[in-house]
Amino acid sequence: MKTHSRRQATRLLIANEAARMLANQESADFQSARRKAAARLGCKDQRCLPDNTEIDTALRDYQQLFKSGTQPQMLQHLRRQAVEAMQRLRIFSPRLTGPVLDGTADTMSPVQLYLFADTPEELALFLMDNRIPFKQDEVRMKHAGGITKIHPLFTFQAGDTGFELILLAHVDRANPPLDIRGERPSPGVGLSRVRAFCDT
């Protein structure tokens, strides 16, 4: 029982340290934050590593304790930026996802959008026609049923806000990527819902 209690205490310590690093932009994602936090605390036991849900809970607690004066305002700013981008990208049926949707976004968080098109060229041409400088890459994402897909990723900066446009095929509406926190399908939300967030 004591060993189990020590293990749980270590999981909590690692989750809290990972959350601190995420909140202060010392790590970009949950996986790297968990790895760095475990190394910093000298833990090599895989059984002591917190899962994404535990880190997410710790991150929200940290933001409430230490960033309540700035994080909510930054979140609202990013959601307003998301509304503007979704209006311009409406022909691609944009859906907001990621930290700006789940409420943990802060200063360095990008606005992540799912877009839908038959080919990456459609989005590339749209961005070029609108004189939006962008970088094109790929991102590997898990879907339900043990499926992993590689999706085109377009990134650009607008003022102080970064954007990540993840291009999905129309068939992915029925099986959207999984949320990295709970590993559940995360279809994102549409423009009207994001507008409602901004009004609250």
C-alpha positions in Angstrom: 0.0 0.0 0.0 2.9 2.4 0.8 4.5 1.7 -2.6 1.2 2.5 -4.3 0.8 5.7 -2.3 4.3 6.7 -3.2 3.6 6.0 -6.8 0.5 8.1 -6.8 2.3 11.0 -5.1 5.1 10.8 -7.7 2.4 10.9 -10.5 1.0 14.0 -9.0 4.4 15.7 -8.7 5.2 14.9 -12.3 1.7 16.1 -13.5 2.1 19.3 -11.6 5.6 19.9 -13.0 4.5 19.1 -16.5 1.6 21.5 -16.1 3.9 24.3 -14.9 6.1 23.8 -18.0 3.2 23.8 -20.3 1.7 27.0 -18.7 5.1 28.7 -19.0 5.8 27.6 -22.5 8.8 25.4 -21.4 7.2 22.5 -23.3 5.0 22.5 -26.4 2.9 19.4 -25.8 1.9 16.9 -23.2 4.3 14.2 -24.2 7.4 16.4 -24.1 6.2 18.0 -20.8 5.7 14.6 -19.2 9.1 13.4 -20.3 10.9 16.5 -19.2 9.1 16.6 -15.8 9.9 13.0 -15.1 13.6 13.5 -16.0 13.7 16.7 -13.8 12.3 14.7 -10.9 14.6 11.8 -11.5 11.8 9.3 -12.2 12.4 6.4 -14.5 9.4 4.2 -13.4 6.9 4.2 -16.3 4.1 3.4 -13.7 4.7 6.8 -12.1 4.0 8.7 -15.3 0.7 10.6 -15.3 -1.6 10.3 -18.3 -2.8 13.2 -20.4 -6.0 13.6 -18.4 -4.0 14.0 -15.1 -1.7 16.6 -16.7 -4.7 18.5 -18.2 -6.3 18.7 -14.7 -3.1 19.9 -13.2 -2.7 22.5 -16.0 -6.2 23.9 -15.3 -5.4 24.1 -11.6 -2.1 25.8 -12.2 -3.7 28.4 -14.5 -6.5 29.1 -12.0 -3.9 29.6 -9.2 -1.2 31.5 -11.0 -2.6 32.9 -14.2 -6.1 33.9 -13.3 -5.3 37.6 -14.0 -4.1 37.0 -17.6 -5.0 33.6 -19.0 -8.8 34.2 -19.3 -8.3 37.4 -21.2 -5.8 35.8 -23.6 -8.2 32.9 -24.1 -10.9 35.3 -25.2 -8.5 37.2 -27.5 -7.6 33.9 -29.2 -11.2 32.9 -29.5 -12.0 36.3 -31.2 -9.1 35.7 -33.5 -10.5 32.2 -34.3 -13.9 33.8 -35.2 -12.3 36.1 -37.7 -10.2 33.3 -39.3 -13.2 31.0 -39.4 -15.3 33.7 -41.2 -12.6 34.0 -43.9 -12.1 30.3 -44.2 -15.8 29.4 -44.2 -15.7 27.7 -47.6 -13.6 25.0 -45.9 -16.2 24.4 -43.1 -13.8 25.3 -40.3 -14.1 23.8 -36.8 -12.1 25.0 -33.8 -10.2 22.5 -31.8 -7.2 22.3 -29.4 -6.4 24.5 -26.4 -8.4 27.5 -27.7 -11.5 25.3 -27.7 -10.9 23.4 -24.4 -10.0 26.6 -22.5 -6.3 26.0 -21.6 -4.9 28.3 -24.3 -2.4 31.0 -23.2 0.0 33.5 -24.8 1.9 31.2 -27.1 -1.0 28.9 -28.0 -1.9 28.7 -31.7 -5.4 28.7 -33.0 -6.0 25.2 -34.3 -8.7 24.7 -36.9 -9.9 21.6 -38.8 -10.6 22.4 -42.4 -12.2 20.2 -45.1 -11.2 20.0 -48.7 -10.6 17.4 -51.5 -6.9 18.4 -52.0 -4.3 20.5 -50.2 -3.9 22.5 -53.3 -7.4 24.1 -52.7 -6.3 25.5 -49.4 -2.9 26.5 -50.7 -4.4 28.5 -53.6 -6.9 30.1 -51.2 -4.1 31.3 -48.9 -2.0 32.6 -51.8 -5.0 34.4 -53.4 -5.5 36.1 -50.0 -1.8 37.0 -49.7 -1.4 35.0 -46.5 2.2 33.7 -46.2 2.2 30.1 -45.0 4.3 27.0 -44.3 3.0 23.6 -45.4 3.9 20.4 -43.5 2.2 17.2 -42.3 0.9 16.0 -39.0 0.2 12.4 -37.9 -3.0 12.0 -36.0 -4.8 9.1 -34.4 -8.4 8.3 -35.2 -10.8 5.9 -33.6 -10.5 2.2 -34.5 -6.7 2.2 -34.2 -6.3 4.3 -37.4 -3.5 6.7 -37.8 -3.6 9.2 -40.7 -1.2 11.8 -42.0 -2.9 15.2 -42.6 -1.6 18.3 -44.4 -0.8 21.1 -42.0 -0.7 24.8 -42.9 0.7 27.3 -40.5 0.9 31.1 -40.5 1.2 34.0 -38.2 -1.3 36.9 -38.1 -0.1 39.7 -35.8 0.6 38.1 -32.4 -1.4 35.0 -33.1 -0.3 31.7 -34.7 -2.6 29.5 -36.7 -2.5 25.8 -37.4 -4.8 24.6 -40.2 -5.2 20.9 -40.2 -6.7 19.7 -43.5 -9.1 16.7 -43.2 -10.8 14.8 -45.9 -14.6 14.9 -46.1 -14.8 11.3 -44.9 -13.1 12.3 -41.7 -16.2 14.1 -40.5 -17.5 10.6 -39.5 -14.3 9.7 -37.8 -12.4 12.9 -36.6 -9.0 12.8 -35.0 -8.8 11.9 -31.3 -8.3 14.5 -28.6 -4.8 14.0 -27.2 -6.0 14.4 -23.6 -8.8 11.9 -23.4 -8.1 9.9 -26.6 -11.8 10.5 -27.7 -13.0 11.6 -31.1 -12.8 15.4 -31.2 -14.8 16.9 -34.1 -14.3 20.5 -32.9 -17.0 23.1 -33.0 -18.3 25.4 -35.7 -18.4 29.2 -36.0 -21.7 29.8 -34.2 -20.5 28.0 -31.1 -17.2 29.9 -31.1 -19.1 33.2 -31.4 -21.2 32.1 -28.3 -17.9 31.5 -26.4 -16.9 35.1 -27.2 -20.2 36.4 -25.9 -19.9 34.8 -22.5 
